[in-house]
Amino acid sequence: MNEHNSKQRYLGEFYTPLNFANKAMHYIYDVIDKKELKSGKYRIWDMACGKGNLEYYLDKECYKYLYMSTIDNDDIDYCRNNFDCSYLFQYDYLNDDIEDNSFNYKKLPQKLQNDLNNKNIKWLILINPPYATSQVAGANSKSKKSVSISKIRNIMHKEKLGDASRELYTQFLFRIHKEFENNDNVYLALFSKTNYIKYNNNEKFRDKVCSYKFKKGFIFSSSNFDNTSKTTPFPVSFIIWKIDKKENIKTQDIILDVLDDDSNFLYKKNYSVVDSSRLLNKWINRVRTSKTFVPLSSAIKVKIDGKDIRDKVCDGFIGSLMSCGSDLQKQNLTAIFSAPQASAGSLSITEENFEKAMIIHAVRRCTKVDWLNGSDQFSIPKKELEKTFILDCVVWTLFSTSNQSSAMDNIIYKDNCYRIINHFYPFDYKEVCFNCSSFEYNNEKRFAFIYIKENKKYISNEAFELINASKELYKYFYSNIDKINTDKFKITLWDSGFWQIRKSLKDAKLASDILKNIKKKREALKKNILKEIDNFIS
């Protein structure tokens, strides 16, 4: 990859595919009459023009009313050969002319300043800003922590706009908001990611910045951009907004046309904002925690290093649900544990909220995620749930690969010794363990077993088949305990977690046929759950 392409990937500078730039112009002309744009009543400004792809299909009669700016002088030189009569200038929109958190125009061309001050001029802001997000990449990757540092970001921090300040394109939107907030004649025609519309973490940004009225738009896959991942694409939207102080994005019906890779219409999709009170994680009661208990980073690994370790549980604690984020693409950040999951985004499971915890886990894990729905939100179910569906979710969760339950003894944490009980143990120990003297057992029954027994009449055929297939695994586990590396998987108690049983048998290269059958039965049960998934997505 050459140096220029590397910079594109790092900064998120992806030049607009020409077929979608062409489609965008058609949408613009549906909102603003082409004669109006050519009449001189409008000025057009692209603050991140790049190579000018976005303006390629703009009527040439509009060039004399077109301002094109970008941070890169090479891009400006390139555009001079293609956009005669337009006003081109190098400008860092996120840093230039900003002093003491306010605008003090010194570098902005006087001609543009005059037009900005002319209340009779209407504006079309036409822009495809960079998509990069400030973050720390993986251990073997280049850090992008500083990529979004700018003067605009500093102002956003002071206004407490949260995660939105980490995105370059939202920084552009913030300055546009500040620059045009007193102008009632502005259209914003924007190519961007959809986070500012959908993500729960951007709620403050929507409230303070997104005074927009929806006019028209479409959505397509990021795989159409050069130098973007073809395996993990994300949705890119083109939306025409009317900037209006009396409106806000969160009250708009945002219906976008979904386009294929050839920019042909497929169908319409609702992209309206989901109110934070309707998110699925708000559906479950978060019980106040007060007691210290062993925090886990995985099924059997105690978390002792790091900042902000969550090591508190509530009265009646039987487990922990990790459920981070509310958008579909966060579905992998979902699991259940027998002790508090150490990071933020988890909650205590009790007998009272057990069903909802199991439903949330199953719904998040079973949902099929693609480039288009990745920013959709898991939301509170729109209709009442049938008891059979609830049991399907419980059973699927108990035998899922994201069930990280475990049972461990003599665990030292902060100079205290703890025992972790596996309340998600699903069977009567006597029914699965024969002639095994490896564990002490005092006729205890765990909550999951009692729950399944009491709700047996609601269990579907598919759930029964998964239970029976899994029971064979438990029987095999105890019958072959002498062939298993119990120390490696910290197996010392009779109520071993499904994770411990599954992983220890795979480690010993045992029970592969049984595990394959469990997977088959789990997939069959998953189909039941998928029938109701739309009830949980907005």
WOQUIUR-V380449 format. One record per pair of residues at least 24 apart in sequence whose ideal C-beta (glycine too) atoms are under 10 Angstrom apart, sorted by sequence separation. I is the first residue (numbers start at 1). J is the second residue. D is the distance in whole Angstrom. If there is no record, write none. Layout:
# WOQUIUR-V380449
I	J	D
I	J	D
This chain:
# WOQUIUR-V380449
34	58	10
35	59	10
37	61	8
38	62	6
40	64	8
41	65	9
42	66	10
43	67	7
44	68	9
45	69	8
46	70	8
47	71	10
48	72	10
51	75	6
52	76	10
55	79	8
60	84	8
61	85	9
62	86	9
63	87	9
67	91	9
69	93	7
71	95	9
87	111	6
151	175	9
168	192	10
169	193	7
188	212	7
215	239	8
216	240	5
217	241	9
249	273	6
250	274	9
288	312	9
289	313	6
290	314	7
291	315	7
293	317	7
296	320	8
321	345	9
322	346	5
323	347	7
336	360	10
422	446	7
423	447	4
424	448	5
425	449	6
474	498	9
477	501	5
480	504	10
484	508	5
34	59	6
37	62	5
40	65	6
50	75	5
58	83	9
60	85	8
71	96	9
87	112	7
150	175	9
167	192	9
170	195	8
187	212	10
194	219	7
214	239	7
215	240	4
216	241	10
248	273	9
250	275	7
289	314	5
290	315	8
295	320	9
321	346	6
322	347	9
336	361	6
421	446	8
422	447	10
423	448	6
424	449	9
426	451	9
427	452	9
428	453	8
473	498	9
476	501	9
477	502	9
480	505	8
483	508	5
35	61	10
38	64	9
39	65	9
49	75	7
50	76	10
52	78	7
56	82	8
60	86	10
152	178	9
167	193	8
169	195	9
170	196	6
186	212	10
187	213	10
189	215	9
191	217	10
214	240	8
215	241	7
250	276	10
287	313	9
288	314	6
289	315	9
291	317	8
296	322	10
313	339	8
314	340	10
320	346	5
321	347	5
334	360	8
335	361	7
359	385	7
363	389	10
366	392	10
398	424	6
421	447	9
422	448	9
423	449	9
426	452	6
427	453	10
483	509	9
484	510	8
34	61	9
38	65	8
48	75	9
49	76	8
51	78	6
52	79	5
55	82	8
56	83	9
69	96	9
169	196	8
188	215	9
189	216	9
190	217	9
212	239	8
213	240	10
214	241	6
215	242	6
287	314	4
288	315	9
293	320	9
313	340	6
320	347	7
321	348	8
334	361	6
362	389	9
366	393	9
397	424	8
398	425	9
399	426	8
423	450	10
424	451	10
426	453	10
474	501	7
477	504	8
483	510	6
34	62	9
37	65	8
50	78	9
51	79	7
52	80	10
55	83	6
58	86	9
87	115	10
167	195	7
177	205	10
181	209	9
187	215	7
189	217	9
212	240	10
213	241	7
214	242	8
286	314	9
287	315	8
289	317	8
311	339	9
312	340	7
319	347	10
320	348	6
321	349	5
334	362	9
362	390	10
365	393	10
398	426	5
423	451	10
470	498	8
473	501	6
477	505	6
480	508	8
25	54	9
28	57	10
37	66	10
49	78	10
50	79	8
52	81	10
134	163	10
166	195	10
167	196	8
191	220	10
193	222	8
212	241	4
213	242	4
287	316	7
311	340	6
319	348	8
320	349	6
334	363	9
335	364	10
356	385	10
473	502	7
476	505	7
24	54	7
25	55	9
28	58	9
29	59	9
49	79	6
52	82	6
133	163	9
181	211	8
211	241	9
212	242	7
213	243	8
287	317	8
310	340	6
318	348	8
319	349	4
334	364	4
335	365	9
355	385	9
359	389	8
362	392	7
363	393	7
366	396	7
394	424	10
480	510	6
21	52	9
22	53	10
25	56	9
26	57	9
51	82	8
52	83	6
55	86	8
134	165	8
135	166	7
164	195	8
174	205	8
177	208	8
178	209	9
180	211	10
210	241	8
211	242	10
212	243	6
213	244	5
309	340	9
310	341	7
311	342	7
317	348	5
318	349	5
319	350	9
333	364	8
334	365	5
359	390	6
362	393	4
365	396	8
366	397	10
395	426	8
409	440	10
470	501	9
480	511	8
21	53	5
25	57	5
134	166	4
163	195	9
164	196	7
167	199	10
170	202	7
173	205	8
177	209	5
211	243	6
212	244	7
239	271	9
310	342	5
316	348	8
317	349	7
318	350	6
321	353	9
331	363	9
332	364	9
355	387	9
358	390	8
361	393	7
362	394	8
365	397	8
394	426	9
407	439	10
470	502	10
473	505	7
20	53	9
21	54	5
24	57	8
25	58	6
46	79	10
133	166	5
134	167	8
176	209	9
177	210	8
210	243	10
211	244	6
213	246	8
214	247	9
309	342	5
310	343	6
314	347	9
315	348	9
316	349	9
317	350	7
318	351	6
321	354	10
331	364	5
332	365	8
334	367	10
358	391	9
359	392	9
360	393	9
361	394	9
362	395	9
363	396	10
477	510	9
15	49	10
16	50	8
20	54	9
21	55	8
22	56	8
23	57	9
24	58	10
25	59	8
49	83	9
52	86	9
93	127	9
132	166	9
133	167	5
134	168	8
174	208	9
175	209	10
177	211	7
191	225	10
211	245	5
213	247	4
235	269	9
237	271	7
308	342	9
309	343	8
310	344	7
314	348	4
316	350	4
317	351	10
318	352	10
323	357	8
330	364	8
331	365	6
356	390	9
358	392	10
359	393	4
362	396	5
363	397	10
366	400	9
476	510	7
477	511	8
13	48	8
15	50	5
16	51	9
18	53	6
21	56	6
22	57	5
94	129	9
132	167	8
133	168	8
164	199	8
166	201	9
167	202	9
170	205	6
174	209	6
177	212	10
211	246	8
212	247	6
213	248	9
214	249	8
224	259	9
286	321	10
308	343	8
309	344	10
310	345	9
313	348	5
314	349	9
315	350	8
316	351	6
318	353	10
319	354	8
321	356	9
331	366	9
355	390	5
358	393	5
359	394	8
361	396	8
362	397	5
365	400	6
476	511	5
14	50	9
15	51	5
16	52	9
17	53	7
18	54	9
21	57	6
52	88	9
93	129	8
94	130	9
131	167	8
132	168	5
133	169	9
163	199	7
173	209	6
211	247	6
212	248	7
213	249	9
220	256	10
224	260	10
235	271	9
299	335	9
303	339	10
306	342	8
308	344	7
310	346	6
312	348	8
313	349	10
314	350	7
316	352	7
318	354	7
321	357	4
328	364	8
331	367	6
355	391	9
357	393	10
358	394	4
361	397	5
362	398	10
365	401	9
13	50	6
15	52	9
16	53	4
21	58	9
49	86	9
130	167	9
131	168	7
132	169	9
133	170	9
163	200	9
164	201	8
173	210	8
198	235	9
210	247	9
211	248	6
212	249	5
214	251	10
215	252	10
217	254	7
219	256	5
220	257	9
221	258	10
224	261	6
284	321	8
298	335	9
299	336	10
302	339	8
303	340	9
305	342	10
306	343	9
310	347	10
313	350	10
316	353	10
320	357	9
321	358	9
323	360	6
331	368	9
332	369	9
356	393	9
357	394	9
358	395	9
359	396	10
360	397	9
361	398	10
365	402	6
476	513	10
477	514	9
13	51	10
15	53	5
16	54	5
18	56	6
19	57	10
129	167	9
130	168	4
131	169	6
163	201	4
164	202	5
167	205	9
210	248	6
211	249	8
212	250	10
213	251	9
214	252	4
217	255	8
218	256	6
219	257	7
220	258	8
221	259	9
223	261	7
224	262	9
299	337	7
300	338	10
303	341	9
304	342	9
319	357	8
323	361	7
326	364	10
331	369	6
355	393	8
358	396	8
359	397	8
362	400	7
364	402	9
365	403	10
432	470	10
473	511	6
476	514	6
14	53	10
15	54	9
16	55	9
18	57	8
49	88	8
69	108	9
129	168	6
130	169	6
162	201	6
163	202	6
164	203	9
170	209	8
173	212	10
195	234	9
209	248	10
210	249	4
212	251	10
213	252	7
214	253	7
216	255	9
217	256	5
218	257	4
219	258	6
220	259	5
221	260	9
224	263	9
284	323	8
298	337	8
299	338	8
300	339	10
303	342	4
314	353	10
318	357	9
319	358	10
321	360	7
322	361	9
325	364	9
328	367	6
330	369	9
355	394	7
358	397	5
361	400	7
407	446	9
432	471	6
436	475	10
439	478	9
472	511	9
475	514	9
476	515	10
16	56	8
46	86	10
69	109	9
129	169	4
162	202	7
163	203	10
164	204	7
165	205	8
170	210	10
194	234	8
195	235	10
197	237	8
208	248	10
209	249	9
210	250	7
212	252	7
214	254	5
216	256	9
217	257	7
218	258	7
219	259	7
220	260	8
221	261	7
281	321	9
297	337	10
299	339	10
302	342	9
303	343	8
321	361	6
324	364	10
328	368	9
329	369	6
354	394	8
357	397	8
358	398	8
362	402	10
427	467	9
431	471	7
432	472	9
438	478	8
474	514	10
67	108	10
128	169	9
129	170	9
130	171	9
161	202	8
162	203	8
163	204	9
164	205	4
193	234	6
194	235	5
196	237	10
207	248	7
214	255	8
216	257	8
218	259	5
220	261	7
296	337	5
301	342	9
323	364	7
328	369	5
329	370	10
361	402	7
405	446	10
426	467	7
432	473	9
433	474	8
434	475	8
436	477	9
472	513	10
473	514	5
8	50	9
44	86	9
45	87	9
49	91	10
67	109	8
127	169	9
129	171	8
130	172	8
161	203	10
162	204	5
163	205	8
164	206	9
193	235	7
194	236	8
197	239	8
206	248	7
207	249	9
210	252	9
212	254	10
214	256	9
220	262	10
281	323	6
295	337	9
296	338	8
322	364	10
327	369	9
328	370	9
329	371	9
358	400	10
361	403	8
432	474	4
433	475	8
436	478	4
439	481	9
472	514	5
473	515	7
48	91	10
69	112	9
129	172	4
161	204	5
162	205	7
192	235	10
193	236	7
194	237	5
206	249	5
207	250	7
220	263	7
280	323	8
281	324	9
296	339	5
298	341	9
321	364	10
331	374	9
405	448	9
427	470	8
428	471	10
431	474	9
432	475	5
435	478	9
436	479	7
438	481	5
471	514	10
43	87	9
47	91	7
67	111	8
128	172	10
129	173	8
160	204	7
161	205	5
164	208	9
192	236	7
193	237	8
205	249	10
206	250	5
281	325	8
282	326	9
294	338	9
295	339	7
296	340	7
297	341	8
298	342	10
328	372	10
329	373	9
330	374	9
334	378	10
426	470	7
427	471	6
431	475	8
432	476	9
433	477	9
434	478	7
435	479	8
436	480	10
437	481	10
438	482	8
470	514	9
473	517	9
47	92	10
48	93	7
67	112	6
127	172	7
159	204	8
161	206	10
164	209	8
191	236	6
192	237	6
194	239	9
218	263	8
281	326	6
294	339	5
295	340	5
296	341	6
297	342	5
328	373	5
329	374	4
426	471	8
429	474	9
432	477	8
433	478	4
434	479	7
436	481	6
469	514	7
470	515	10
472	517	8
473	518	6
47	93	4
48	94	10
127	173	9
159	205	9
161	207	9
164	210	10
191	237	7
192	238	8
220	266	10
279	325	10
280	326	7
293	339	6
294	340	7
295	341	7
296	342	6
297	343	8
327	373	9
328	374	5
329	375	7
432	478	6
433	479	8
436	482	9
438	484	10
449	495	10
469	515	9
472	518	8
47	94	9
125	172	9
129	176	9
161	208	7
190	237	8
191	238	5
192	239	8
203	250	8
218	265	8
219	266	10
279	326	4
293	340	6
295	342	4
296	343	10
327	374	7
328	375	7
329	376	9
331	378	8
427	474	6
432	479	9
448	495	10
469	516	10
470	517	9
45	93	10
67	115	8
125	173	10
156	204	10
160	208	9
161	209	7
190	238	7
191	239	9
218	266	10
278	326	10
279	327	10
292	340	9
294	342	9
295	343	9
327	375	5
328	376	5
330	378	9
426	474	8
427	475	9
433	481	9
438	486	8
446	494	10
469	517	5
470	518	6
67	116	10
127	176	8
156	205	8
159	208	7
189	238	7
190	239	6
219	268	10
291	340	10
327	376	7
328	377	8
425	474	9
429	478	9
446	495	6
468	517	10
469	518	5
65	115	9
101	151	8
159	209	9
189	239	8
190	240	8
218	268	10
219	269	7
276	326	8
296	346	10
326	376	9
327	377	6
328	378	7
398	448	6
444	494	8
445	495	10
448	498	10
468	518	10
469	519	9
100	151	10
101	152	10
125	176	6
188	239	8
189	240	5
190	241	7
218	269	10
289	340	8
295	346	10
326	377	5
327	378	8
397	448	10
398	449	10
444	495	8
466	517	10
469	520	8
470	521	8
98	150	9
99	151	9
156	208	9
188	240	7
189	241	8
197	249	7
219	271	7
274	326	8
325	377	9
326	378	5
439	491	9
440	492	10
441	493	9
442	494	9
465	517	9
466	518	7
469	521	5
470	522	9
98	151	4
101	154	7
102	155	9
123	176	10
156	209	9
187	240	6
188	241	4
196	249	8
197	250	9
274	327	10
325	378	9
326	379	8
395	448	10
398	451	10
438	491	9
439	492	8
440	493	8
441	494	5
465	518	10
466	519	10
468	521	8
469	522	8
94	148	9
95	149	10
97	151	9
98	152	7
101	155	5
125	179	9
187	241	7
188	242	8
217	271	8
394	448	8
398	452	8
438	492	9
439	493	6
440	494	7
441	495	9
466	520	9
467	521	9
94	149	9
95	150	5
96	151	9
125	180	8
186	241	9
187	242	6
188	243	6
197	252	9
293	348	9
323	378	9
438	493	10
439	494	4
465	520	9
466	521	4
65	121	9
67	123	10
94	150	4
95	151	5
98	154	9
123	179	10
186	242	8
187	243	7
198	254	10
438	494	8
439	495	9
465	521	5
466	522	6
13	70	9
93	150	9
94	151	7
95	152	7
98	155	8
101	158	7
123	180	7
185	242	9
186	243	4
197	254	7
214	271	9
291	348	10
394	451	7
395	452	7
439	496	9
464	521	9
465	522	10
466	523	10
13	71	9
66	124	9
67	125	10
68	126	9
92	150	8
94	152	5
95	153	10
101	159	9
184	242	9
185	243	9
186	244	9
214	272	9
289	347	9
394	452	7
436	494	9
463	521	9
466	524	8
467	525	10
13	72	8
65	124	9
67	126	10
71	130	9
92	151	9
93	152	8
94	153	7
95	154	10
184	243	8
197	256	10
289	348	6
462	521	7
465	524	7
466	525	5
11	71	9
15	75	9
66	126	9
92	152	10
123	183	7
131	191	9
133	193	9
183	243	7
184	244	7
194	254	10
286	346	10
287	347	8
288	348	9
391	451	9
395	455	10
462	522	9
465	525	8
466	526	10
11	72	10
122	183	9
124	185	10
125	186	7
126	187	9
127	188	8
128	189	10
129	190	8
131	192	7
184	245	8
286	347	5
287	348	5
336	397	7
391	452	8
394	455	8
433	494	7
462	523	10
463	524	9
464	525	10
13	75	9
62	124	9
121	183	9
122	184	9
123	185	6
124	186	8
125	187	7
126	188	9
127	189	7
128	190	8
129	191	8
130	192	10
131	193	6
133	195	9
181	243	8
183	245	10
184	246	9
194	256	9
285	347	9
286	348	8
287	349	9
335	397	10
336	398	9
462	524	5
463	525	6
116	179	7
119	182	9
122	185	4
123	186	4
124	187	5
125	188	5
126	189	5
127	190	6
128	191	4
129	192	7
180	243	6
182	245	8
210	273	9
284	347	7
285	348	10
287	350	6
334	397	10
341	404	8
461	524	9
462	525	4
116	180	8
119	183	8
121	185	7
122	186	7
123	187	7
124	188	8
125	189	7
126	190	8
127	191	7
128	192	7
129	193	10
131	195	10
181	245	7
281	345	8
336	400	9
391	455	6
394	458	10
395	459	7
399	463	10
460	524	10
461	525	9
462	526	9
7	72	9
119	184	9
120	185	9
121	186	10
122	187	8
123	188	9
124	189	6
125	190	8
126	191	9
127	192	8
284	349	9
285	350	8
287	352	8
335	400	9
338	403	10
339	404	10
390	455	8
391	456	9
394	459	9
395	460	8
398	463	10
429	494	6
460	525	8
462	527	8
463	528	8
58	124	10
119	185	8
177	243	8
281	347	8
287	353	7
334	400	10
335	401	9
336	402	7
337	403	9
338	404	8
339	405	9
358	424	9
391	457	9
392	458	9
396	462	9
400	466	10
429	495	7
462	528	6
45	112	8
116	183	8
176	243	8
206	273	7
285	352	7
286	353	8
335	402	4
336	403	6
337	404	5
338	405	5
339	406	8
388	455	10
391	458	5
392	459	8
395	462	9
396	463	7
399	466	6
461	528	10
462	529	10
4	72	9
43	111	10
58	126	8
173	241	10
285	353	5
334	402	6
335	403	7
336	404	6
337	405	7
338	406	5
387	455	7
390	458	7
391	459	5
392	460	6
395	463	4
398	466	9
399	467	8
425	493	10
427	495	10
460	528	6
43	112	8
284	353	5
333	402	10
335	404	5
336	405	6
337	406	8
338	407	7
339	408	8
354	423	9
388	457	10
389	458	9
391	460	7
394	463	8
395	464	8
398	467	8
425	494	8
4	74	8
45	115	9
203	273	9
283	353	10
284	354	10
332	402	8
335	405	9
338	408	8
354	424	9
387	457	9
388	458	5
392	462	7
393	463	9
395	465	10
396	466	7
399	469	8
420	490	9
425	495	4
45	116	9
55	126	7
108	179	10
202	273	9
284	355	9
285	356	8
331	402	10
387	458	4
388	459	8
389	460	9
392	463	5
395	466	6
399	470	5
422	493	8
424	495	9
425	496	8
43	115	5
54	126	6
103	175	9
203	275	9
284	356	4
285	357	10
339	411	8
351	423	9
386	458	8
387	459	10
388	460	5
391	463	6
395	467	6
398	470	8
421	493	8
422	494	9
423	495	8
425	497	8
426	498	8
43	116	9
54	127	7
198	271	7
200	273	10
203	276	6
283	356	6
284	357	6
350	423	10
391	464	10
419	492	10
420	493	8
422	495	4
424	497	7
425	498	8
54	128	5
94	168	7
197	271	6
198	272	9
199	273	10
200	274	8
339	413	9
349	423	8
392	466	9
399	473	9
419	493	8
421	495	7
422	496	7
424	498	7
43	118	9
53	128	8
103	178	7
197	272	8
198	273	7
199	274	10
200	275	10
201	276	10
284	359	9
349	424	9
388	463	8
395	470	9
420	495	10
422	497	5
424	499	10
95	171	10
102	178	9
103	179	7
197	273	6
198	274	7
200	276	6
280	356	9
283	359	9
284	360	6
321	397	10
422	498	9
49	126	9
94	171	5
98	175	8
194	271	7
196	273	10
197	274	9
283	360	7
420	497	9
422	499	10
43	121	6
45	123	7
46	124	9
47	125	8
48	126	10
49	127	8
50	128	7
93	171	9
94	172	7
97	175	10
422	500	9
41	120	8
42	121	7
43	122	8
44	123	8
45	124	8
46	125	8
47	126	9
48	127	6
49	128	9
50	129	10
93	172	6
200	279	6
280	359	9
281	360	7
339	418	8
411	490	8
41	121	7
42	122	5
43	123	6
44	124	5
45	125	6
46	126	5
47	127	6
48	128	7
50	130	9
94	174	9
95	175	10
98	178	10
280	360	6
322	402	9
410	490	10
40	121	9
41	122	6
42	123	7
43	124	7
44	125	8
45	126	7
46	127	5
48	129	5
94	175	7
200	281	9
339	420	5
408	489	10
409	490	9
42	124	6
43	125	9
44	126	6
45	127	8
46	128	8
47	129	7
48	130	7
93	175	6
200	282	10
322	404	8
338	420	5
339	421	9
408	490	5
410	492	8
39	122	10
46	129	10
93	176	9
280	363	7
281	364	10
337	420	9
338	421	7
339	422	10
406	489	9
407	490	9
408	491	9
409	492	5
280	364	8
319	403	10
320	404	9
338	422	5
406	490	7
407	491	8
408	492	7
409	493	6
37	122	9
319	404	10
320	405	10
338	423	7
406	491	9
407	492	8
408	493	7
36	122	8
93	179	9
319	405	7
338	424	7
407	493	4
37	124	7
337	424	9
338	425	9
406	493	9
407	494	8
36	124	10
336	424	7
407	495	4
408	496	9
406	495	9
407	496	5
408	497	9
32	122	8
358	448	9
405	495	9
406	496	7
407	497	6
131	222	8
405	496	9
406	497	4
32	124	7
405	497	4
406	498	9
408	500	9
31	124	9
354	447	7
358	451	9
404	497	7
405	498	6
406	499	6
407	500	7
131	225	9
354	448	9
403	497	7
404	498	9
405	499	6
406	500	5
234	329	8
283	378	9
403	498	5
404	499	5
405	500	8
406	501	10
28	124	7
281	377	10
283	379	8
284	380	10
351	447	6
355	451	9
403	499	6
404	500	10
405	501	10
128	225	10
131	228	9
232	329	9
280	377	8
281	378	8
282	379	9
283	380	5
350	447	10
354	451	7
401	498	9
402	499	9
406	503	10
28	126	8
279	377	6
280	378	4
281	379	10
282	380	7
283	381	8
349	447	10
400	498	8
401	499	8
278	377	8
279	378	7
280	379	6
281	380	9
351	450	9
399	498	6
400	499	10
403	502	9
278	378	10
279	379	6
280	380	6
351	451	8
355	455	9
398	498	7
25	126	9
276	377	9
278	379	5
279	380	7
280	381	8
319	420	10
397	498	10
401	502	8
24	126	8
274	376	8
275	377	10
277	379	10
278	380	5
311	413	7
319	421	9
401	503	10
131	234	9
269	372	7
274	377	4
277	380	8
301	404	10
311	414	8
318	421	8
319	422	8
399	502	9
24	128	9
269	373	9
271	375	8
273	377	9
274	378	9
275	379	9
278	382	9
299	403	9
300	404	9
317	421	10
318	422	9
319	423	6
21	126	10
131	236	8
271	376	9
274	379	6
299	404	4
301	406	10
318	423	4
319	424	6
266	372	10
270	376	9
274	380	10
298	404	6
299	405	7
300	406	5
302	408	9
317	423	9
318	424	8
21	128	8
269	376	9
297	404	10
299	406	5
300	407	10
20	128	9
128	236	9
296	404	8
298	406	9
300	408	6
304	412	10
299	408	9
302	411	6
304	413	7
128	238	8
296	406	8
302	412	8
303	413	9
304	414	9
16	127	10
300	411	9
302	413	6
16	128	5
296	408	9
15	128	8
14	128	8
126	240	10
258	372	7
294	408	8
13	128	9
296	411	10
13	129	9
14	130	8
124	240	9
125	241	9
302	418	9
12	129	9
13	130	5
14	131	7
294	411	5
401	518	10
12	130	4
13	131	8
14	132	10
125	243	8
293	411	10
294	412	9
295	413	7
302	420	10
400	518	10
401	519	9
11	130	5
12	131	4
13	132	8
294	413	5
295	414	10
399	518	6
10	130	10
11	131	9
12	132	3
48	168	9
123	243	9
293	413	8
294	414	9
300	420	9
399	519	10
11	132	5
12	133	8
48	169	9
292	413	8
401	522	9
8	130	9
10	132	7
292	414	7
294	416	9
399	521	8
400	522	7
9	132	9
293	416	10
294	417	10
399	522	6
8	132	10
48	172	7
201	325	8
292	416	8
294	418	5
296	420	8
47	172	6
200	325	7
201	326	9
293	418	7
294	419	9
396	521	10
400	525	10
199	325	8
200	326	5
201	327	9
292	418	9
294	420	6
395	521	10
396	522	7
399	525	9
400	526	9
199	326	8
200	327	8
293	420	8
395	522	9
396	523	10
47	175	8
198	326	9
199	327	6
318	446	9
319	447	9
47	176	8
198	327	6
318	447	6
319	448	9
396	525	5
198	328	10
318	448	9
395	525	7
396	526	6
45	176	9
199	330	10
10	142	7
12	144	9
47	179	9
195	327	9
393	525	9
396	528	8
397	529	10
9	142	10
11	144	9
194	327	10
392	525	6
395	528	10
396	529	6
10	144	7
45	179	10
392	526	9
12	147	8
45	180	10
54	189	9
235	370	9
236	371	9
392	527	10
393	528	9
6	142	10
11	147	6
12	148	9
235	371	6
392	528	5
393	529	6
10	147	7
11	148	9
54	191	7
233	370	9
234	371	6
235	372	6
391	528	10
392	529	6
53	191	10
233	371	4
234	372	9
235	373	8
237	375	10
232	371	8
233	372	9
235	374	7
389	528	7
392	531	10
393	532	9
234	374	6
235	375	6
388	528	8
389	529	7
392	532	9
45	186	10
233	374	9
234	375	8
235	376	10
232	374	9
389	531	9
42	185	9
44	187	10
46	189	9
48	191	10
389	532	6
41	185	9
42	186	10
42	187	9
44	189	9
386	532	9
389	535	9
385	532	8
223	371	7
221	370	9
222	371	7
383	532	9
221	371	5
385	535	8
220	371	9
221	372	8
381	532	8
384	535	10
385	536	10
219	371	10
220	372	9
382	534	8
383	535	6
219	372	7
381	534	10
382	535	5
381	535	5
382	536	8
12	167	9
13	168	9
32	187	6
378	533	10
380	535	10
381	536	6
382	537	9
12	168	6
31	187	7
219	375	10
366	522	10
379	535	9
380	536	8
381	537	10
382	538	8
11	168	7
12	169	8
32	189	9
338	495	9
366	523	10
379	536	6
31	189	8
368	526	10
378	536	6
379	537	7
380	538	9
28	187	8
338	497	6
366	525	9
377	536	9
378	537	7
379	538	4
337	497	9
366	526	5
377	537	7
378	538	8
28	189	6
336	497	10
338	499	9
365	526	9
366	527	9
376	537	5
377	538	5
27	189	8
336	498	10
337	499	9
338	500	10
366	528	9
367	529	9
368	530	7
376	538	7
336	499	10
362	525	9
366	529	5
367	530	8
25	189	9
335	499	9
362	526	8
365	529	9
366	530	6
373	537	7
24	189	7
368	533	8
24	190	10
363	529	7
366	532	10
367	533	5
24	191	7
362	529	6
363	530	10
366	533	7
367	534	10
363	532	8
364	533	10
367	536	8
21	191	9
359	529	9
362	532	10
363	533	7
366	536	10
367	537	7
20	191	8
362	533	10
363	535	9
364	536	9
359	532	10
363	536	5
17	191	10
362	536	10
363	537	9
16	191	6
198	374	9
199	375	7
360	536	9
14	191	9
198	375	4
200	377	7
359	536	8
194	372	10
197	375	8
198	376	7
199	377	9
198	377	6
194	374	9
195	375	7
12	193	9
194	375	5
193	375	8
194	376	10
32	215	9
31	215	5
54	238	10
30	215	9
31	216	6
30	216	6
31	217	10
28	215	9
27	215	9
28	216	9
300	488	9
302	490	10
27	216	5
300	489	7
301	490	9
26	216	10
27	217	7
299	489	9
300	490	5
27	218	7
299	490	9
300	491	9
26	218	10
24	217	9
24	218	8
23	218	7
23	220	9
300	497	8
20	218	8
299	497	6
299	498	9
300	499	8
20	220	6
299	499	4
300	500	7
19	220	9
298	499	8
299	500	7
17	220	8
299	502	10
300	503	9
20	224	7
299	503	8
19	224	8
20	225	9
328	533	10
17	224	5
14	222	8
16	224	9
17	225	6
32	240	8
16	225	8
17	226	8
31	240	5
328	537	7
14	224	9
15	225	7
28	238	9
30	240	9
31	241	10
14	225	4
15	226	7
27	238	7
31	242	8
13	225	10
14	226	7
15	227	9
27	239	9
28	240	6
326	538	10
12	225	10
14	227	7
27	240	6
13	227	9
14	228	6
24	238	5
12	227	10
23	238	8
24	239	10
12	228	9
20	236	8
24	240	9
8	225	9
9	226	10
21	238	9
8	226	8
9	227	5
20	238	7
8	227	5
9	228	8
17	236	9
7	227	10
8	228	9
9	229	10
16	236	9
5	226	8
6	227	9
5	227	6
14	236	9
16	238	9
4	227	10
1	227	8
27	257	9
23	257	9
23	259	7
26	263	10
20	259	7
24	263	9
19	259	9
23	263	5
20	261	10
22	263	7
23	264	9
19	261	9
20	262	10
21	263	10
23	265	9
19	262	7
20	263	6
17	261	9
19	263	5
18	263	10
19	264	10
17	263	8
283	536	9
280	536	6
280	537	9
280	538	9
279	538	9
278	538	7
274	537	9
275	538	9
274	538	5
273	538	9
272	538	8
270	538	8
198	538	9
